[in-house]
Amino acid sequence: MSAKPLTTKNTLMLIWNVINFIRKLVLNLVFFPIFLLILIVFVAAIFSSDEVKVEDGSALVLNLAGRLVDQKQEIDPVEAVLKQQQGRSSDGEVLLSDVLYTIDSASNDSRIKALVLDLADLAPGGITKIQAVGQHLEAFKKSGKPVIAIGNHYNQYQYLLASYADTIYLNPQGGVAIEGLSSYRQFYKTALEKLQVNTHVFRVGTYKSAVEPFIRDDMSPAAKEANSALLQDLWQVYSTTAANNRGIAAEDFALDSKRYLQVLNEVQGQSAEMAIHMKWVDQLATHEQFRQAMLKLVGKADKGHSFKQIDYYDYAALVAPEPEILPKEGIGIVVAKGNILNGAQPAGTIGGDSTSSLLRKARFDKKIKAVVLRVDSPGGSAFASEQIRQEVLALKAAGKPVVVSMSSLAASGGYWISASADYIYANPATLTGSIGIFGMIATFEDSLAALGIHTDGVGTNDWAGLSVTRPLSDGVKAVIQRHIERGYLDFISLVAKERHMTPEQVDNIAQGRVWSGVKAKELGLVDELGDIDAAITKAAALAGLSAYDTKVVEKELTPEQLFMQKFLSNVASWVPAGVAHSSVTQQLLTQLTAVATELSSFDDPNHVYLYCENCSY
């Protein structure tokens, strides 16, 4: 049989069929996994008999997994649902405001009889966030309900939160690791010299030590002095808090090696017995012994052999509030968390454009009468920092007071965006200040020359063809240093103006030095010590509000995002653990989510940075 002749009509039909095939293929590849996931969810919901409920007299198990944060990093909603069902992971994030709201809800919930702290997967983080949770635990205890901590081992941060419990249980083979605080880092000067890398540093500030690893083989005396003083301040906050909670002396949490060995010998080298001896914990108990104790306290669950309980994640989902709508005049809360970068950035990072947009949104919202700017940042781009500060000024000019609530970090650029607020609160252990500026360029002309690679050519001036493959001229170095010096002058002048000090006074406490919240209060860099609740109360007072609501100002979601968020939040509890761990789901997760990569460098257009490198205690 002969083939049909290829007419124009046939050609068009062939093209259409190819296009239609590609269209269907793309749609299937993109949307089929989503529909398959939805199908799995509904099938699981139909055949699953498990329903999350709170039995009367239950214990709320606060099994926090991951780091406490003021704002979660933005992730795919499907990934969020699946991660929620995969069990606890110390790699995750836990929203601090959700934890506080859940504890408060439990204190007023007649179904909840006690609260159990199971902190095995709580990752190290800022002391200030631990203290915030602790304050709400104290309020929970005032409702007449006990707080109990259980653990096989406690690291330093887990123990600080556990110290708020009425009773601390420890496994007989476990221990409490309280090491103190330190600041150690690697230095690369000799290595860079061996690699023939030329590091050009531009900075102002005796204590602006971000670049020291590239120009020294050890920590400078000035950096050691500043870091030592800062660590002592932070440790004072830690040890005093834990000691007050446990009713013992603060020095009992700072054992030198001699005393540590002495106490350990007194208990025949048993770490758990040492924790009892030091009154760090109250009772040693195996898992079974703890189960029996909880059975006596709250009773046996309807199913299984454990005591009546509901974990944090299930309970938080049950009591989660509806989306915030201000029915009356109130306070807007804008979270500035993470490194400060330019442009629009996702949640969990501060963007010059995106964070400014949130402040602008609060300014044009007629129901928002004041703003609390919650800052948790070591800084970043100088340009983006100033862009955000300008929006703070615009809020004030519009008659809306701005109060800053410093979380764990508000240093360098984090302090820059805070400086112009009407009032600044810090926590005692907040890391702030770091008023300094630096720039650094590494050039590789000698490294390349050693490999036989050379760069040569012509340009109209020193700036034309500026490259890391060529040396910097003395003129270029002088210009860059002048920009850095001007940036430092702008920084101390800004602080002097806003904090009612002279530039000389600011310079004496600036120089890139990092201060604790306690010391910053003494130096006048902040107005008062207090958490976000105090900042909200102050903002309301400045706005003349006696009754008010609060609302977190966030990026608006598209209708599609809102639908998926609502849908996934409703079905999250239906997905059984077996589904979440299945290979099919893992493949879907791989297809539906992109790999999140952290920016390895900043993007300031002038290459000028306000960044605190020592803000990781």
TIBA-265949 format. One record per residue (C-alpha): residue number from 1; residue in three letters; x, y, z. Coordinates in steps of 0.5 Angstrom, whole numbers, plus 2048, in hexadecimal, padded with zeros to 3 digits. Each point is the difference from the previous one (the first is absolute). Layout:
REM residues N
NUM|ALA|X|Y|Z;
...
REM end
This chain:
REM residues 617
1|MET|800|800|800;
2|SER|803|807|7FE;
3|ALA|801|805|805;
4|LYS|7FB|806|800;
5|PRO|803|806|7FD;
6|LEU|802|806|805;
7|THR|7FB|805|7FF;
8|THR|800|807|803;
9|LYS|7FA|7FD|804;
10|ASN|804|7FA|802;
11|THR|806|804|802;
12|LEU|7FC|805|805;
13|MET|7FC|7FA|803;
14|LEU|807|7FD|801;
15|ILE|803|806|803;
16|TRP|7F9|800|805;
17|ASN|801|7F9|802;
18|VAL|807|801|802;
19|ILE|7FE|807|804;
20|ASN|7FA|7FC|803;
21|PHE|805|7FA|802;
22|ILE|805|805|803;
23|ARG|7FA|804|804;
24|LYS|7FE|7FA|803;
25|LEU|806|7FD|801;
26|VAL|802|806|804;
27|LEU|7F9|801|804;
28|ASN|801|7F9|802;
29|LEU|807|801|802;
30|VAL|7FE|806|804;
31|PHE|7FA|7FF|803;
32|PHE|7FF|7F8|800;
33|PRO|804|800|806;
34|ILE|7FC|805|804;
35|PHE|7FA|7FC|7FE;
36|LEU|803|7F9|802;
37|LEU|802|803|807;
38|ILE|7F9|803|801;
39|LEU|7FD|7F9|7FE;
40|ILE|805|7FD|805;
41|VAL|7FD|805|805;
42|PHE|7F9|7FE|7FF;
43|VAL|801|7F9|800;
44|ALA|804|800|806;
45|ALA|7FB|804|803;
46|ILE|7FA|7FB|7FE;
47|PHE|804|7FA|803;
48|SER|803|803|806;
49|SER|7FC|800|806;
50|ASP|805|804|804;
51|GLU|7FD|807|802;
52|VAL|804|805|804;
53|LYS|7FC|801|807;
54|VAL|802|803|807;
55|GLU|7FE|7FB|805;
56|ASP|7FD|803|807;
57|GLY|806|801|805;
58|SER|806|7FF|7FA;
59|ALA|807|803|801;
60|LEU|802|804|7FA;
61|VAL|807|7FD|7FE;
62|LEU|804|806|7FD;
63|ASN|805|7FC|7FC;
64|LEU|803|806|7FC;
65|ALA|804|7FE|7FA;
66|GLY|805|805|7FD;
67|ARG|802|807|801;
68|LEU|7FB|805|803;
69|VAL|800|806|7FB;
70|ASP|7FC|806|800;
71|GLN|7FE|7FF|7F8;
72|LYS|801|7F9|7FD;
73|GLN|803|800|7F9;
74|GLU|7FC|7FF|7FA;
75|ILE|7FF|7F9|7FE;
76|ASP|7FB|7FD|7FB;
77|PRO|7F9|7FE|803;
78|VAL|800|7F9|7FE;
79|GLU|807|7FF|803;
80|ALA|7FE|803|807;
81|VAL|7FA|7FB|800;
82|LEU|804|7FA|7FF;
83|LYS|806|803|805;
84|GLN|7FA|801|805;
85|GLN|7FF|7F8|7FF;
86|GLN|807|7FD|800;
87|GLY|801|801|808;
88|ARG|804|805|803;
89|SER|807|802|7FD;
90|SER|805|805|804;
91|ASP|801|803|7F9;
92|GLY|7F9|803|7FF;
93|GLU|7FE|807|803;
94|VAL|7FA|801|805;
95|LEU|7FD|807|800;
96|LEU|801|803|807;
97|SER|7F9|804|800;
98|ASP|7FC|7F9|7FE;
99|VAL|804|7FD|807;
100|LEU|7FE|806|804;
101|TYR|7F9|800|7FE;
102|THR|7FF|7F8|800;
103|ILE|803|801|808;
104|ASP|7FB|805|801;
105|SER|7FA|7FC|7FD;
106|ALA|802|7FA|804;
107|SER|800|804|807;
108|ASN|7F9|802|7FF;
109|ASP|7FE|7F9|7FD;
110|SER|7FC|7FC|805;
111|ARG|802|7FA|7FC;
112|ILE|807|801|801;
113|LYS|802|7FE|807;
114|ALA|808|800|800;
115|LEU|806|802|7FB;
116|VAL|806|7FC|7FE;
117|LEU|806|802|7FD;
118|ASP|803|7FB|7FC;
119|LEU|806|804|7FD;
120|ALA|804|7FB|7FC;
121|ASP|7FF|803|7FA;
122|LEU|801|807|802;
123|ALA|806|803|7FC;
124|PRO|804|805|803;
125|GLY|7FE|808|7FF;
126|GLY|800|806|803;
127|ILE|7FF|801|808;
128|THR|7FB|805|7FF;
129|LYS|7FB|7FC|7FC;
130|ILE|801|7FA|806;
131|GLN|7FE|806|805;
132|ALA|7FA|802|7FC;
133|VAL|7FD|7F9|800;
134|GLY|802|7FF|808;
135|GLN|7FC|806|802;
136|HIS|7FA|7FD|7FD;
137|LEU|802|7FA|803;
138|GLU|800|804|807;
139|ALA|7F9|803|7FE;
140|PHE|7FD|7F9|7FE;
141|LYS|803|7FD|807;
142|LYS|7FC|806|803;
143|SER|7F9|7FC|7FE;
144|GLY|802|7FB|805;
145|LYS|802|7FB|7FB;
146|PRO|807|7FD|800;
147|VAL|806|800|7FB;
148|ILE|804|7FA|800;
149|ALA|807|7FF|7FC;
150|ILE|802|7F9|7FD;
151|GLY|807|7FE|7FD;
152|ASN|805|7FB|7FF;
153|HIS|805|806|7FF;
154|TYR|7FF|807|800;
155|ASN|805|805|7FC;
156|GLN|801|807|803;
157|TYR|7FA|803|7FC;
158|GLN|7FC|7FB|802;
159|TYR|801|800|807;
160|LEU|7FF|807|800;
161|LEU|7F9|7FF|7FE;
162|ALA|7FF|7FA|804;
163|SER|802|804|807;
164|TYR|7F9|804|7FF;
165|ALA|7FD|7F9|802;
166|ASP|7FD|7FE|807;
167|THR|804|7F9|7FF;
168|ILE|806|7FE|7FC;
169|TYR|800|7F9|7FE;
170|LEU|807|7FD|7FE;
171|ASN|801|7F9|7FD;
172|PRO|805|7FC|805;
173|GLN|805|7FF|7FA;
174|GLY|7FF|807|7FE;
175|GLY|803|807|802;
176|VAL|800|808|7FF;
177|ALA|805|803|7FC;
178|ILE|802|807|802;
179|GLU|806|802|7FD;
180|GLY|800|808|800;
181|LEU|800|805|7FA;
182|SER|806|801|7FB;
183|SER|803|803|7FA;
184|TYR|805|7FC|7FC;
185|ARG|801|801|7F8;
186|GLN|805|7FE|7FB;
187|PHE|805|805|7FD;
188|TYR|802|7FF|7F9;
189|LYS|806|805|7FF;
190|THR|806|7FB|7FF;
191|ALA|7FB|7FC|7FC;
192|LEU|7FF|806|7FB;
193|GLU|807|802|800;
194|LYS|802|7F9|7FE;
195|LEU|7FA|800|7FB;
196|GLN|803|807|7FE;
197|VAL|7F9|803|801;
198|ASN|800|808|801;
199|THR|7FB|802|805;
200|HIS|7FE|807|800;
201|VAL|7FD|803|806;
202|PHE|7FC|806|801;
203|ARG|7FD|801|807;
204|VAL|7FF|805|806;
205|GLY|7FF|7FE|807;
206|THR|805|7FD|805;
207|TYR|7FB|7FA|801;
208|LYS|7FE|7FF|7F9;
209|SER|803|7F9|800;
210|ALA|7FC|7FD|7FA;
211|VAL|806|800|7FC;
212|GLU|805|7FE|805;
213|PRO|800|7F9|7FD;
214|PHE|803|802|7FA;
215|ILE|805|805|802;
216|ARG|803|7FC|807;
217|ASP|801|7F9|802;
218|ASP|7FD|802|807;
219|MET|7FB|804|803;
220|SER|802|807|802;
221|PRO|801|803|807;
222|ALA|7FA|805|7FF;
223|ALA|7FC|7FA|7FD;
224|LYS|801|7FC|806;
225|GLU|7FF|805|805;
226|ALA|7F9|802|7FD;
227|ASN|7FE|7F9|7FF;
228|SER|802|7FE|807;
229|ALA|7FC|805|803;
230|LEU|7FA|7FF|7FC;
231|LEU|800|7F8|801;
232|GLN|801|802|808;
233|ASP|7F9|804|7FF;
234|LEU|7FD|7FB|7FC;
235|TRP|802|7FA|805;
236|GLN|7FE|805|806;
237|VAL|7F9|800|7FD;
238|TYR|800|7F8|7FF;
239|SER|802|7FE|807;
240|THR|7FC|805|803;
241|THR|7FA|7FE|7FD;
242|ALA|801|7F8|801;
243|ALA|802|802|807;
244|ASN|7FA|804|802;
245|ASN|7FC|7FA|7FD;
246|ARG|803|7FB|804;
247|GLY|801|803|806;
248|ILE|808|7FF|800;
249|ALA|806|805|7FF;
250|ALA|802|802|7F9;
251|GLU|807|7FE|801;
252|ASP|7FD|7F9|801;
253|PHE|800|800|7F8;
254|ALA|807|803|7FF;
255|LEU|804|7FA|802;
256|ASP|807|800|7FF;
257|SER|804|7FA|7FE;
258|LYS|802|7FF|807;
259|ARG|7FA|800|803;
260|TYR|7FC|7FC|7FB;
261|LEU|805|7FB|801;
262|GLN|7FF|800|808;
263|VAL|7F8|800|7FF;
264|LEU|801|7FA|7FB;
265|ASN|804|7FC|805;
266|GLU|7FB|801|805;
267|VAL|7FB|7FC|7FC;
268|GLN|805|7FB|7FE;
269|GLY|800|803|7F9;
270|GLN|7F9|800|7FE;
271|SER|7FD|806|7FC;
272|ALA|7F9|7FF|802;
273|GLU|802|7FF|808;
274|MET|804|806|7FF;
275|ALA|7FA|804|7FD;
276|ILE|7FC|7FE|806;
277|HIS|805|802|805;
278|MET|801|807|7FD;
279|LYS|7F8|801|800;
280|TRP|800|801|7F9;
281|VAL|7FB|7FA|7FF;
282|ASP|7FB|7FE|805;
283|GLN|7FF|7F8|7FF;
284|LEU|803|7FB|7FC;
285|ALA|7FB|7FB|7FC;
286|THR|800|7FB|7FA;
287|HIS|7FB|801|7FB;
288|GLU|7FB|7FB|803;
289|GLN|801|804|807;
290|PHE|7FE|806|7FD;
291|ARG|7FA|7FD|7FC;
292|GLN|7FE|7FD|807;
293|ALA|800|807|803;
294|MET|7FC|803|7FB;
295|LEU|7FB|7FB|800;
296|LYS|7FF|802|808;
297|LEU|800|807|7FE;
298|VAL|7FB|800|7FA;
299|GLY|7FE|7F9|7FF;
300|LYS|800|7FB|7FA;
301|ALA|7FE|802|7F9;
302|ASP|7FA|7FD|7FD;
303|LYS|805|7FC|7FB;
304|GLY|807|7FD|801;
305|HIS|803|800|806;
306|SER|803|807|801;
307|PHE|7FD|805|804;
308|LYS|7FB|805|7FE;
309|GLN|804|805|7FB;
310|ILE|800|804|7FA;
311|ASP|806|803|7FD;
312|TYR|802|807|7FE;
313|TYR|7FE|800|7F9;
314|ASP|7FA|7FC|800;
315|TYR|7FD|805|805;
316|ALA|803|806|7FD;
317|ALA|7FC|7FE|7FA;
318|LEU|7FA|800|804;
319|VAL|800|806|803;
320|ALA|803|804|7FB;
321|PRO|7FD|807|7FF;
322|GLU|7FC|802|7FA;
323|PRO|804|805|7FB;
324|GLU|801|807|804;
325|ILE|7FB|805|7FE;
326|LEU|800|807|803;
327|PRO|7F9|801|802;
328|LYS|802|806|804;
329|GLU|806|805|800;
330|GLY|806|7FC|802;
331|ILE|808|7FF|800;
332|GLY|803|7FD|7FA;
333|ILE|806|7FB|801;
334|VAL|806|800|7FA;
335|VAL|805|7FA|801;
336|ALA|807|802|7FD;
337|LYS|804|7F9|801;
338|GLY|806|7FE|7FD;
339|ASN|805|803|7FB;
340|ILE|7FF|807|7FD;
341|LEU|800|7FF|7F9;
342|ASN|7FE|804|7FA;
343|GLY|7F9|800|7FC;
344|ALA|7FA|7FB|802;
345|GLN|802|7FA|804;
346|PRO|7FC|7FA|803;
347|ALA|7FE|800|807;
348|GLY|806|7FE|804;
349|THR|804|805|7FD;
350|ILE|800|808|800;
351|GLY|7FF|803|7F9;
352|GLY|801|808|7FF;
353|ASP|7FA|800|7FC;
354|SER|7FC|7FA|803;
355|THR|801|803|807;
356|SER|7FF|807|7FE;
357|SER|7F9|7FE|7FD;
358|LEU|7FE|7FD|806;
359|LEU|801|806|804;
360|ARG|7FD|804|7FA;
361|LYS|7FA|7FB|801;
362|ALA|7FF|802|807;
363|ARG|801|807|7FF;
364|PHE|7FA|800|7FB;
365|ASP|7FB|7FC|804;
366|LYS|7FC|805|804;
367|LYS|7FE|7FB|805;
368|ILE|808|7FF|802;
369|LYS|801|806|805;
370|ALA|807|7FE|802;
371|VAL|806|7FA|7FE;
372|VAL|804|7FC|804;
373|LEU|806|7FE|7FC;
374|ARG|803|7F9|802;
375|VAL|807|800|7FE;
376|ASP|804|7FA|800;
377|SER|806|801|7FB;
378|PRO|808|800|800;
379|GLY|7FF|806|7FB;
380|GLY|803|7FF|7F8;
381|SER|7FF|805|7FB;
382|ALA|801|808|802;
383|PHE|7FB|802|7FA;
384|ALA|7FB|7FB|802;
385|SER|800|802|807;
386|GLU|800|807|7FF;
387|GLN|7FA|7FF|7FB;
388|ILE|7FC|7FD|806;
389|ARG|802|805|805;
390|GLN|7FD|805|7FB;
391|GLU|7F9|7FD|800;
392|VAL|801|800|808;
393|LEU|800|807|7FF;
394|ALA|7FA|801|7FB;
395|LEU|7FC|7FC|806;
396|LYS|802|805|805;
397|ALA|7FF|806|7FB;
398|ALA|7F9|7FD|7FF;
399|GLY|7FE|800|807;
400|LYS|801|7F9|802;
401|PRO|805|7FE|806;
402|VAL|805|7FB|7FE;
403|VAL|803|7FC|806;
404|VAL|806|7FB|7FF;
405|SER|800|7F9|803;
406|MET|807|7FD|800;
407|SER|800|7F9|800;
408|SER|806|7FC|800;
409|LEU|804|804|7FB;
410|ALA|7FF|807|7FE;
411|ALA|808|802|7FF;
412|SER|803|804|7FA;
413|GLY|7FB|801|7FB;
414|GLY|7FB|7FD|805;
415|TYR|801|806|804;
416|TRP|800|805|7FA;
417|ILE|7F9|7FE|7FF;
418|SER|7FE|801|807;
419|ALA|804|806|802;
420|SER|7FA|805|7FD;
421|ALA|7FA|7FD|804;
422|ASP|7FD|804|805;
423|TYR|801|7FB|806;
424|ILE|805|7F9|800;
425|TYR|7FF|7FA|804;
426|ALA|806|7FB|801;
427|ASN|800|7FA|804;
428|PRO|806|7FF|805;
429|ALA|803|7FB|7FB;
430|THR|7FF|803|7FA;
431|LEU|806|801|7FC;
432|THR|800|808|7FD;
433|GLY|805|805|7FE;
434|SER|805|7FE|7FB;
435|ILE|800|807|7FE;
436|GLY|806|800|7FA;
437|ILE|801|7FF|7F9;
438|PHE|804|7FC|7FC;
439|GLY|802|7FD|7F9;
440|MET|804|7FB|7FD;
441|ILE|803|7FE|7F9;
442|ALA|804|7FA|7FF;
443|THR|804|800|7F9;
444|PHE|804|7FA|7FD;
445|GLU|805|803|7FB;
446|ASP|806|7FD|804;
447|SER|7FC|7F9|801;
448|LEU|7FE|800|7F8;
449|ALA|807|802|7FE;
450|ALA|803|7FA|804;
451|LEU|7FC|7FC|7FB;
452|GLY|802|804|7FA;
453|ILE|7FA|804|7FF;
454|HIS|801|808|800;
455|THR|7FB|805|7FE;
456|ASP|802|806|7FC;
457|GLY|7FD|806|7FC;
458|VAL|7FE|807|800;
459|GLY|7FA|804|803;
460|THR|7FE|808|801;
461|ASN|801|800|807;
462|ASP|802|7FC|806;
463|TRP|7F9|7FE|801;
464|ALA|7FF|7FD|7F9;
465|GLY|801|7F9|800;
466|LEU|800|7FF|807;
467|SER|801|7F9|802;
468|VAL|802|7FA|805;
469|THR|805|7FE|7FB;
470|ARG|804|807|800;
471|PRO|803|803|806;
472|LEU|7FD|806|803;
473|SER|803|807|7FF;
474|ASP|802|805|806;
475|GLY|7FB|805|7FD;
476|VAL|7FA|7FA|800;
477|LYS|802|7FE|807;
478|ALA|800|807|802;
479|VAL|7F9|802|7FD;
480|ILE|7FD|7F9|803;
481|GLN|803|802|807;
482|ARG|7FD|807|800;
483|HIS|7F9|7FD|7FE;
484|ILE|801|7FC|806;
485|GLU|802|805|805;
486|ARG|7FA|805|7FD;
487|GLY|7FB|7FA|802;
488|TYR|803|7FF|807;
489|LEU|7FF|808|801;
490|ASP|7F9|7FF|7FD;
491|PHE|7FF|7FA|805;
492|ILE|802|804|806;
493|SER|7FD|806|7FE;
494|LEU|7F9|7FD|7FF;
495|VAL|801|7FC|807;
496|ALA|802|807|803;
497|LYS|7FA|804|7FD;
498|GLU|7FB|7FA|802;
499|ARG|802|7FF|807;
500|HIS|802|807|802;
501|MET|807|7FF|801;
502|THR|806|803|7FD;
503|PRO|804|7FD|7FA;
504|GLU|806|7FF|805;
505|GLN|7FC|7FD|805;
506|VAL|7FD|7FB|7FB;
507|ASP|807|7FF|7FD;
508|ASN|803|7FE|807;
509|ILE|7FA|7FA|800;
510|ALA|800|7FE|7F9;
511|GLN|807|7FE|7FC;
512|GLY|7FC|7FA|7FE;
513|ARG|7FF|7FD|807;
514|VAL|7FB|7FC|802;
515|TRP|7FC|801|807;
516|SER|7FB|7FC|804;
517|GLY|7F9|803|801;
518|VAL|802|801|807;
519|LYS|806|804|7FE;
520|ALA|7FC|803|7FA;
521|LYS|7FB|803|805;
522|GLU|806|803|804;
523|LEU|803|803|7FA;
524|GLY|7F9|803|7FE;
525|LEU|800|7FC|7F9;
526|VAL|7F9|7FD|802;
527|ASP|7FB|804|805;
528|GLU|7FD|7FA|804;
529|LEU|801|7F8|801;
530|GLY|7FA|7FC|7FE;
531|ASP|7FD|7FB|7FB;
532|ILE|7FB|801|7FB;
533|ASP|7FA|801|804;
534|ALA|803|806|804;
535|ALA|802|803|7F9;
536|ILE|7F8|7FF|7FE;
537|THR|7FE|803|806;
538|LYS|805|806|7FF;
539|ALA|7FD|801|7F9;
540|ALA|7F9|800|802;
541|ALA|802|805|805;
542|LEU|803|805|7FB;
543|ALA|7FA|7FF|7FC;
544|GLY|7FC|802|805;
545|LEU|7FC|7F9|800;
546|SER|7FD|7FD|806;
547|ALA|7FC|7FA|7FC;
548|TYR|804|7FD|7FA;
549|ASP|801|7FA|7FC;
550|THR|807|7FE|7FD;
551|LYS|801|7FD|7F9;
552|VAL|806|7FE|7FD;
553|VAL|801|803|7F9;
554|GLU|802|7FB|7FB;
555|LYS|801|800|7F8;
556|GLU|7F9|7FF|7FD;
557|LEU|7FF|7F9|7FD;
558|THR|7FD|7FF|7F9;
559|PRO|7F9|7FC|800;
560|GLU|803|7FA|7FE;
561|GLN|805|800|806;
562|LEU|7FB|802|804;
563|PHE|7FC|7FA|7FE;
564|MET|806|7FB|800;
565|GLN|801|803|807;
566|LYS|7F9|7FF|803;
567|PHE|7FF|7F9|7FD;
568|LEU|807|7FD|802;
569|SER|7FF|803|807;
570|ASN|7F9|7FC|800;
571|VAL|803|7F9|7FE;
572|ALA|807|801|803;
573|SER|7FD|7FB|806;
574|TRP|7FD|7FB|7FC;
575|VAL|807|7FE|7FD;
576|PRO|802|7FA|804;
577|ALA|807|7FF|801;
578|GLY|801|7FA|7FB;
579|VAL|7FE|804|7FA;
580|ALA|805|806|802;
581|HIS|806|7FB|800;
582|SER|7FE|7FC|7FA;
583|SER|804|801|7FA;
584|VAL|7FB|802|7FB;
585|THR|7FF|806|805;
586|GLN|807|801|800;
587|GLN|800|800|7F9;
588|LEU|7FB|805|7FF;
589|LEU|803|805|805;
590|THR|806|800|7FC;
591|GLN|7FC|802|7FA;
592|LEU|7FC|805|803;
593|THR|805|804|804;
594|ALA|807|803|7FE;
595|VAL|806|800|804;
596|ALA|801|806|805;
597|THR|807|803|7FF;
598|GLU|802|805|805;
599|LEU|804|806|7FD;
600|SER|807|7FF|801;
601|SER|802|808|7FF;
602|PHE|7FC|806|801;
603|ASP|7FE|805|7FA;
604|ASP|801|807|802;
605|PRO|800|804|7FA;
606|ASN|806|804|803;
607|HIS|803|7FA|803;
608|VAL|7FF|803|807;
609|TYR|7FE|7FC|806;
610|LEU|7FD|801|807;
611|TYR|801|7F9|803;
612|CYS|802|7FC|806;
613|GLU|804|7FA|800;
614|ASN|800|7FE|807;
615|CYS|7F8|800|801;
616|SER|800|7F8|801;
617|TYR|800|7FF|807;
REM end
